[in-house]
Amino acid sequence: MRKVLMTALVLGSAVAAMADNSVTFATFADPSGNAHNPVFVHDRGAKTLSGAWGNAGLTLIAPGAVGAPTVTNAKFNTTTLALTQVIPGLFATGPGSISFSDSSNNPLFTISFDSATFVEGLGAGASTLRGQNITLSGPLVPPGTTMTQFNFALANQTNVANTTTYTASFTSSAVPEPATMVALGAGLLALARRRRQA
């Protein structure tokens, strides 16, 4: 019995460690090069934030995706996010999504989230957009993969009237196939119990 318990503890710890082992899912460097080609727009009058890139120049590197592709001239588009100011420079959003596609508009993957946090640097630091309660879907998503975080780092802030524009880079992390790891751990535990009973 003691041996079975020790085996269960070891397997449980191993599975938990694997489940916490996030890897880079997809990333891209700022494709715009300068503030004249913005990636995100903060409309202060409408209290919204939106982002998109449909030009050449975005290289999406996706080591956590199926086939670990590098997609040249990739595109992305966000839903328009409603902003609620929490304190000056800090905003909460409602639900939204970010869709990535290749240069021929074939879908790659979509990130959906229940809410996000938009931090505006106000000239004193970096601006960011981070999501919470994230789900991941699409043809490049391995079965069982769970996204743990995504982050847009916004730069080259430019203010014109009630609008602020930004360029952006992107990173994201995911836990690969947690269901498979848990199933493996459960199977090994069952095998250990059978051996103990034999």
Backbone as CSV, one residue per row, in Angstrom:
resi,resn,N_x,N_y,N_z,CA_x,CA_y,CA_z,C_x,C_y,C_z
1,MET,0.831,-1.205,0.000,0.000,0.000,0.000,0.867,1.258,0.000
2,ARG,1.916,1.208,0.834,2.804,2.364,0.912,3.496,2.615,-0.425
3,LYS,3.870,1.513,-1.095,4.535,1.640,-2.386,3.605,2.258,-3.425
4,VAL,2.336,1.840,-3.405,1.348,2.397,-4.334,1.157,3.884,-4.077
5,LEU,1.093,4.251,-2.777,0.916,5.658,-2.423,2.098,6.492,-2.898
6,MET,3.308,5.967,-2.698,4.494,6.692,-3.151,4.497,6.840,-4.671
7,THR,4.097,5.767,-5.366,4.026,5.829,-6.828,3.033,6.891,-7.274
8,ALA,1.877,6.939,-6.591,0.854,7.930,-6.931,1.372,9.345,-6.728
9,LEU,2.096,9.558,-5.622,2.632,10.891,-5.352,3.654,11.303,-6.401
10,VAL,4.527,10.376,-6.769,5.546,10.675,-7.776,4.901,10.980,-9.117
11,LEU,3.931,10.129,-9.512,3.263,10.346,-10.792,2.469,11.647,-10.793
12,GLY,1.793,11.916,-9.673,1.029,13.158,-9.583,1.915,14.373,-9.705
13,SER,3.072,14.326,-9.047,4.011,15.446,-9.128,4.545,15.611,-10.538
14,ALA,4.827,14.493,-11.199,5.355,14.556,-12.564,4.338,15.145,-13.518
15,VAL,3.077,14.699,-13.389,2.028,15.219,-14.267,1.808,16.701,-14.019
16,ALA,1.797,17.110,-12.733,1.612,18.526,-12.411,2.745,19.363,-12.979
17,ALA,3.964,18.849,-12.880,5.107,19.589,-13.416,5.001,19.739,-14.919
18,MET,4.575,18.653,-15.599,4.428,18.735,-17.051,3.325,19.703,-17.427
19,ALA,2.224,19.702,-16.642,1.099,20.574,-16.957,1.458,22.045,-16.803
20,ASP,2.427,22.343,-15.905,2.855,23.720,-15.696,3.948,24.138,-16.673
21,ASN,4.395,23.223,-17.504,5.534,23.474,-18.372,5.084,24.126,-19.677
22,SER,4.796,25.421,-19.622,4.357,26.147,-20.809,5.513,26.313,-21.788
23,VAL,5.177,26.290,-23.063,6.152,26.534,-24.119,5.626,27.660,-25.002
24,THR,6.515,28.264,-25.768,6.081,29.295,-26.709,5.192,28.662,-27.764
25,PHE,3.990,29.210,-27.925,3.105,28.702,-28.973,3.348,29.442,-30.282
26,ALA,3.280,30.768,-30.241,3.503,31.564,-31.448,4.001,32.946,-31.054
27,THR,4.769,33.553,-31.946,5.332,34.871,-31.673,5.604,35.594,-32.985
28,PHE,5.593,36.917,-32.943,6.087,37.677,-34.084,6.715,38.978,-33.603
29,ALA,7.734,39.425,-34.345,8.356,40.716,-34.086,7.517,41.802,-34.754
30,ASP,7.718,43.029,-34.325,6.968,44.159,-34.875,7.148,44.215,-36.396
31,PRO,6.066,44.044,-37.175,6.212,44.023,-38.632,6.245,45.404,-39.276
32,SER,5.877,46.439,-38.529,5.631,47.742,-39.147,6.893,48.562,-39.364
33,GLY,7.815,48.472,-38.427,9.059,49.211,-38.573,8.997,50.656,-38.128
34,ASN,7.832,51.285,-38.207,7.721,52.677,-37.774,6.270,53.013,-37.477
35,ALA,6.072,54.178,-36.872,4.742,54.581,-36.422,3.790,54.907,-37.566
36,HIS,4.295,54.998,-38.797,3.429,55.316,-39.933,2.598,54.114,-40.383
37,ASN,2.932,52.920,-39.867,2.173,51.707,-40.194,1.660,51.079,-38.903
38,PRO,0.663,51.685,-38.273,0.229,51.197,-36.957,-0.425,49.823,-37.022
39,VAL,-0.327,49.124,-35.901,-0.920,47.796,-35.765,-2.171,47.858,-34.886
40,PHE,-2.158,48.726,-33.877,-3.301,48.890,-32.977,-3.769,50.338,-32.967
41,VAL,-5.082,50.510,-32.748,-5.685,51.840,-32.659,-6.541,51.913,-31.399
42,HIS,-6.228,52.882,-30.554,-7.051,53.177,-29.375,-7.891,54.400,-29.703
43,ASP,-9.193,54.192,-29.854,-10.129,55.282,-30.136,-10.694,55.762,-28.804
44,ARG,-10.227,56.912,-28.347,-10.646,57.411,-27.037,-12.103,57.864,-27.036
45,GLY,-12.563,58.388,-28.157,-13.952,58.819,-28.233,-14.913,57.653,-28.142
46,ALA,-14.618,56.583,-28.895,-15.477,55.395,-28.891,-15.153,54.449,-27.741
47,LYS,-14.030,54.693,-27.045,-13.569,53.842,-25.943,-13.370,52.403,-26.414
48,THR,-12.599,52.263,-27.490,-12.340,50.946,-28.059,-10.858,50.792,-28.391
49,LEU,-10.450,49.531,-28.517,-9.107,49.177,-28.973,-9.260,48.106,-30.040
50,SER,-8.578,48.288,-31.161,-8.632,47.289,-32.228,-7.249,47.120,-32.828
51,GLY,-7.006,45.940,-33.386,-5.707,45.665,-33.979,-5.838,44.797,-35.215
52,ALA,-4.926,44.997,-36.157,-4.926,44.193,-37.381,-3.625,44.423,-38.129
53,TRP,-3.250,43.416,-38.921,-2.136,43.566,-39.860,-2.454,42.744,-41.090
54,GLY,-2.510,43.411,-42.248,-2.808,42.726,-43.494,-1.779,42.967,-44.574
55,ASN,-0.708,43.691,-44.230,0.354,43.968,-45.193,1.404,42.866,-45.166
56,ALA,2.367,42.953,-46.068,3.502,42.035,-46.031,4.391,42.390,-44.837
57,GLY,5.229,41.441,-44.436,6.242,41.750,-43.436,6.075,41.095,-42.087
58,LEU,4.920,40.471,-41.819,4.735,39.816,-40.523,5.158,38.354,-40.647
59,THR,6.205,37.985,-39.932,6.669,36.596,-39.909,6.230,35.961,-38.599
60,LEU,5.287,35.041,-38.692,4.737,34.358,-37.521,5.517,33.068,-37.296
61,ILE,6.184,32.986,-36.156,6.944,31.787,-35.792,6.125,31.040,-34.751
62,ALA,5.768,29.791,-35.051,4.828,29.055,-34.199,5.396,27.695,-33.797
63,PRO,6.369,27.669,-32.874,6.974,26.386,-32.483,6.024,25.447,-31.763
64,GLY,4.942,25.976,-31.173,3.995,25.122,-30.470,2.853,24.628,-31.329
65,ALA,2.805,25.045,-32.592,1.715,24.666,-33.489,2.046,23.384,-34.244
66,VAL,1.048,22.827,-34.914,1.245,21.625,-35.720,2.281,21.906,-36.806
67,GLY,3.348,21.118,-36.838,4.402,21.303,-37.825,5.388,22.405,-37.496
68,ALA,5.184,23.108,-36.381,6.070,24.206,-35.952,6.430,25.128,-37.113
69,PRO,5.429,25.692,-37.796,5.726,26.455,-39.015,6.267,27.858,-38.737
70,THR,6.958,28.380,-39.730,7.262,29.804,-39.817,6.474,30.327,-41.011
71,VAL,5.515,31.206,-40.745,4.593,31.672,-41.781,4.970,33.097,-42.164
72,THR,5.463,33.270,-43.379,5.817,34.613,-43.841,4.574,35.337,-44.344
73,ASN,4.581,36.645,-44.174,3.463,37.500,-44.595,2.129,37.041,-44.004
74,ALA,2.192,36.617,-42.743,0.965,36.237,-42.042,0.135,37.482,-41.741
75,LYS,-1.127,37.255,-41.397,-2.048,38.344,-41.087,-2.742,38.043,-39.762
76,PHE,-3.240,39.093,-39.118,-4.087,38.871,-37.953,-5.106,39.992,-37.853
77,ASN,-6.161,39.700,-37.114,-7.223,40.678,-36.914,-7.859,40.430,-35.551
78,THR,-8.062,41.496,-34.781,-8.762,41.363,-33.509,-10.193,41.865,-33.663
79,THR,-11.068,41.359,-32.816,-12.365,41.998,-32.694,-12.150,43.363,-32.035
80,THR,-13.074,44.270,-32.242,-12.986,45.575,-31.584,-13.336,45.399,-30.114
81,LEU,-12.422,45.821,-29.246,-12.575,45.610,-27.808,-13.104,46.868,-27.134
82,ALA,-14.198,46.729,-26.398,-14.722,47.837,-25.601,-13.849,48.011,-24.367
83,LEU,-13.472,49.253,-24.073,-12.580,49.550,-22.954,-13.334,50.205,-21.803
84,THR,-13.037,49.736,-20.595,-13.538,50.365,-19.378,-12.337,50.804,-18.557
85,GLN,-12.229,52.105,-18.304,-11.078,52.600,-17.559,-11.184,52.222,-16.090
86,VAL,-10.110,51.620,-15.569,-10.038,51.254,-14.157,-9.401,52.397,-13.374
87,ILE,-8.230,52.809,-13.815,-7.537,54.001,-13.338,-6.868,54.607,-14.567
88,PRO,-6.382,55.841,-14.503,-5.712,56.396,-15.686,-4.591,55.486,-16.196
89,GLY,-4.678,55.128,-17.464,-3.672,54.273,-18.080,-3.939,52.787,-17.975
90,LEU,-4.981,52.377,-17.238,-5.308,50.957,-17.084,-6.760,50.733,-17.472
91,PHE,-6.974,49.811,-18.428,-8.311,49.542,-18.940,-8.600,48.044,-18.894
92,ALA,-9.853,47.707,-18.643,-10.333,46.330,-18.754,-11.174,46.227,-20.017
93,THR,-11.159,45.057,-20.644,-11.967,44.841,-21.839,-12.973,43.725,-21.584
94,GLY,-13.929,43.632,-22.472,-14.832,42.499,-22.481,-14.224,41.368,-23.290
95,PRO,-15.042,40.377,-23.674,-14.529,39.250,-24.455,-14.113,39.674,-25.856
96,GLY,-13.228,38.878,-26.438,-12.768,39.175,-27.790,-12.042,37.996,-28.390
97,SER,-11.522,38.193,-29.591,-10.771,37.133,-30.261,-9.735,37.743,-31.194
98,ILE,-8.727,36.931,-31.500,-7.649,37.310,-32.417,-7.503,36.168,-33.411
99,SER,-7.689,36.458,-34.685,-7.617,35.424,-35.719,-6.371,35.621,-36.568
100,PHE,-5.608,34.545,-36.743,-4.406,34.565,-37.567,-4.657,33.778,-38.847
101,SER,-4.107,34.269,-39.956,-4.231,33.576,-41.239,-2.935,33.735,-42.017
102,ASP,-2.795,32.932,-43.081,-1.610,33.073,-43.919,-1.853,34.133,-44.989
103,SER,-0.901,34.295,-45.892,-0.991,35.367,-46.889,-2.147,35.171,-47.864
104,SER,-2.669,33.928,-47.952,-3.819,33.647,-48.824,-5.126,33.618,-48.051
105,ASN,-5.088,34.101,-46.806,-6.264,34.170,-45.926,-6.762,32.806,-45.459
106,ASN,-5.913,31.776,-45.546,-6.266,30.491,-44.958,-6.097,30.582,-43.444
107,PRO,-7.107,30.162,-42.667,-7.008,30.304,-41.210,-5.903,29.439,-40.619
108,LEU,-5.205,29.991,-39.630,-4.154,29.268,-38.920,-4.624,28.886,-37.518
109,PHE,-4.975,29.884,-36.719,-5.530,29.629,-35.389,-6.226,30.887,-34.894
110,THR,-7.095,30.687,-33.917,-7.835,31.792,-33.304,-7.684,31.718,-31.796
111,ILE,-7.386,32.855,-31.193,-7.314,32.988,-29.743,-8.581,33.704,-29.289
112,SER,-9.339,33.080,-28.399,-10.528,33.713,-27.827,-10.287,33.929,-26.340
113,PHE,-10.840,35.007,-25.798,-10.613,35.303,-24.385,-11.844,35.968,-23.790
114,ASP,-12.035,35.732,-22.483,-13.185,36.299,-21.775,-12.988,37.778,-21.468
115,SER,-11.735,38.168,-21.232,-11.424,39.556,-20.902,-9.943,39.787,-21.154
116,ALA,-9.546,41.053,-21.131,-8.136,41.396,-21.306,-7.841,42.666,-20.525
117,THR,-6.558,42.904,-20.322,-6.094,44.116,-19.653,-5.233,44.904,-20.624
118,PHE,-5.588,46.159,-20.812,-4.824,47.061,-21.671,-4.161,48.103,-20.785
119,VAL,-2.827,48.120,-20.802,-2.057,49.098,-20.032,-1.452,50.083,-21.015
120,GLU,-1.796,51.343,-20.844,-1.282,52.393,-21.718,-0.111,53.071,-21.028
121,GLY,1.045,53.088,-21.709,2.258,53.591,-21.085,2.238,55.063,-20.736
122,LEU,1.406,55.851,-21.398,1.304,57.294,-21.140,2.661,57.986,-21.225
123,GLY,3.510,57.477,-22.123,4.812,58.090,-22.340,5.858,57.721,-21.313
124,ALA,5.481,56.946,-20.281,6.420,56.630,-19.203,6.828,55.164,-19.195
125,GLY,6.371,54.382,-20.158,6.714,52.964,-20.172,5.990,52.255,-21.290
126,ALA,6.163,50.938,-21.339,5.579,50.150,-22.411,4.075,50.001,-22.227
127,SER,3.370,49.909,-23.346,1.950,49.607,-23.335,1.777,48.135,-23.685
128,THR,0.782,47.484,-23.078,0.588,46.059,-23.306,-0.893,45.718,-23.385
129,LEU,-1.179,44.596,-24.043,-2.509,44.000,-24.051,-2.342,42.532,-23.708
130,ARG,-2.957,42.105,-22.594,-2.863,40.716,-22.137,-4.260,40.154,-21.923
131,GLY,-4.458,38.888,-22.309,-5.767,38.261,-22.171,-5.868,37.354,-20.967
132,GLN,-7.113,37.107,-20.536,-7.397,36.176,-19.447,-8.459,35.171,-19.900
133,ASN,-8.422,33.975,-19.286,-9.380,32.901,-19.609,-9.395,32.647,-21.115
134,ILE,-8.288,32.110,-21.598,-8.023,32.019,-23.033,-8.338,30.619,-23.559
135,THR,-8.919,30.559,-24.752,-9.075,29.291,-25.465,-8.427,29.425,-26.838
136,LEU,-8.023,28.293,-27.378,-7.256,28.251,-28.616,-7.914,27.256,-29.558
137,SER,-8.102,27.644,-30.821,-8.735,26.750,-31.788,-8.138,26.987,-33.171
138,GLY,-8.383,26.032,-34.075,-7.924,26.199,-35.447,-7.084,25.038,-35.929
139,PRO,-6.805,24.991,-37.235,-6.118,23.837,-37.833,-4.680,23.637,-37.375
140,LEU,-4.027,24.676,-36.856,-2.640,24.518,-36.413,-2.516,24.212,-34.920
141,VAL,-3.643,23.999,-34.244,-3.607,23.759,-32.800,-3.565,22.254,-32.529
142,PRO,-2.493,21.744,-31.905,-2.448,20.318,-31.572,-3.569,19.956,-30.600
143,PRO,-4.149,18.764,-30.725,-5.220,18.359,-29.809,-4.781,18.463,-28.354
144,GLY,-5.648,19.005,-27.524,-5.377,19.083,-26.100,-4.524,20.250,-25.661
145,THR,-4.082,21.096,-26.595,-3.232,22.227,-26.228,-4.056,23.312,-25.546
146,THR,-3.536,23.839,-24.452,-4.204,24.897,-23.702,-3.319,26.131,-23.671
147,MET,-3.828,27.262,-24.154,-3.044,28.493,-24.117,-3.096,29.087,-22.717
148,THR,-1.938,29.472,-22.202,-1.861,30.028,-20.854,-1.777,31.548,-20.842
149,GLN,-1.209,32.140,-21.881,-1.132,33.601,-21.923,-0.800,34.078,-23.323
150,PHE,-1.229,35.313,-23.622,-0.726,36.012,-24.796,-0.469,37.456,-24.403
151,ASN,0.436,38.090,-25.130,0.787,39.468,-24.815,1.192,40.208,-26.082
152,PHE,0.573,41.356,-26.300,1.030,42.288,-27.323,1.818,43.384,-26.618
153,ALA,3.057,43.590,-27.039,3.855,44.709,-26.547,3.705,45.844,-27.550
154,LEU,3.099,46.937,-27.112,2.779,48.053,-28.001,3.859,49.126,-27.903
155,ALA,4.252,49.665,-29.051,5.338,50.646,-29.089,4.988,51.758,-30.079
156,ASN,5.890,52.739,-30.176,5.730,53.859,-31.118,4.373,54.541,-30.978
157,GLN,4.029,54.873,-29.742,2.745,55.523,-29.460,2.662,56.871,-30.177
158,THR,1.565,57.068,-30.925,1.347,58.311,-31.664,-0.058,58.817,-31.375
159,ASN,-0.164,60.049,-30.900,-1.456,60.631,-30.538,-1.899,61.635,-31.593
160,VAL,-3.113,61.442,-32.097,-3.726,62.380,-33.039,-5.174,62.573,-32.608
161,ALA,-5.489,63.778,-32.132,-6.839,64.086,-31.638,-7.240,63.057,-30.583
162,ASN,-8.365,62.343,-30.794,-8.851,61.361,-29.818,-8.381,59.947,-30.114
163,THR,-7.373,59.812,-30.966,-6.903,58.487,-31.372,-5.425,58.322,-31.038
164,THR,-5.084,57.153,-30.517,-3.687,56.790,-30.281,-3.394,55.515,-31.056
165,THR,-2.307,55.516,-31.815,-1.931,54.324,-32.572,-0.623,53.761,-32.037
166,TYR,-0.423,52.454,-32.308,0.765,51.748,-31.830,1.234,50.755,-32.894
167,THR,2.522,50.472,-32.883,3.022,49.267,-33.527,3.049,48.177,-32.454
168,ALA,3.320,46.925,-32.839,3.207,45.860,-31.839,4.019,44.634,-32.204
169,SER,4.498,43.955,-31.168,5.033,42.601,-31.286,4.155,41.692,-30.436
170,PHE,4.322,40.376,-30.594,3.376,39.431,-29.995,4.102,38.202,-29.479
171,THR,3.694,37.728,-28.303,4.162,36.448,-27.776,2.976,35.698,-27.184
172,SER,3.091,34.383,-27.123,2.046,33.567,-26.500,2.661,32.270,-26.004
173,SER,2.062,31.717,-24.955,2.530,30.458,-24.382,1.369,29.488,-24.255
174,ALA,1.687,28.199,-24.304,0.655,27.170,-24.180,1.246,25.939,-23.514
175,VAL,0.363,25.133,-22.938,0.746,23.840,-22.380,0.344,22.775,-23.392
176,PRO,1.298,22.024,-23.935,0.957,21.038,-24.958,0.309,19.792,-24.387
177,GLU,-0.815,19.424,-24.945,-1.503,18.165,-24.697,-1.586,17.770,-23.224
178,PRO,-2.159,18.593,-22.362,-2.254,18.211,-20.945,-3.122,16.987,-20.723
179,ALA,-4.159,16.802,-21.535,-5.030,15.642,-21.367,-4.257,14.351,-21.594
180,THR,-3.360,14.373,-22.572,-2.549,13.190,-22.846,-1.633,12.883,-21.677
181,MET,-1.031,13.924,-21.091,-0.125,13.705,-19.962,-0.867,13.165,-18.748
182,VAL,-2.062,13.684,-18.488,-2.847,13.204,-17.353,-3.265,11.757,-17.572
183,ALA,-3.681,11.425,-18.798,-4.079,10.049,-19.103,-2.907,9.092,-18.922
184,LEU,-1.720,9.525,-19.335,-0.531,8.697,-19.162,-0.253,8.460,-17.685
185,GLY,-0.349,9.505,-16.888,-0.123,9.363,-15.452,-1.128,8.430,-14.811
186,ALA,-2.404,8.545,-15.208,-3.446,7.676,-14.655,-3.203,6.226,-15.043
187,GLY,-2.762,6.005,-16.279,-2.478,4.645,-16.732,-1.324,4.016,-15.973
188,LEU,-0.270,4.799,-15.732,0.870,4.283,-14.975,0.485,3.971,-13.531
189,LEU,-0.375,4.801,-12.956,-0.834,4.557,-11.588,-1.646,3.266,-11.513
190,ALA,-2.532,3.050,-12.489,-3.331,1.825,-12.513,-2.436,0.601,-12.653
191,LEU,-1.398,0.707,-13.486,-0.462,-0.401,-13.658,0.276,-0.696,-12.357
192,ALA,0.679,0.342,-11.637,1.371,0.144,-10.363,0.467,-0.547,-9.353
193,ARG,-0.814,-0.199,-9.337,-1.756,-0.831,-8.410,-1.926,-2.309,-8.732
194,ARG,-2.041,-2.628,-10.028,-2.208,-4.024,-10.421,-1.004,-4.860,-10.001
195,ARG,0.187,-4.304,-10.184,1.396,-5.035,-9.798,1.443,-5.260,-8.290
196,ARG,0.990,-4.278,-7.542,0.998,-4.399,-6.083,0.018,-5.474,-5.620
197,GLN,-1.136,-5.568,-6.305,-2.157,-6.536,-5.914,-1.802,-7.951,-6.348
198,ALA,-0.951,-8.087,-7.364,-0.598,-9.415,-7.892,0.312,-10.185,-6.937
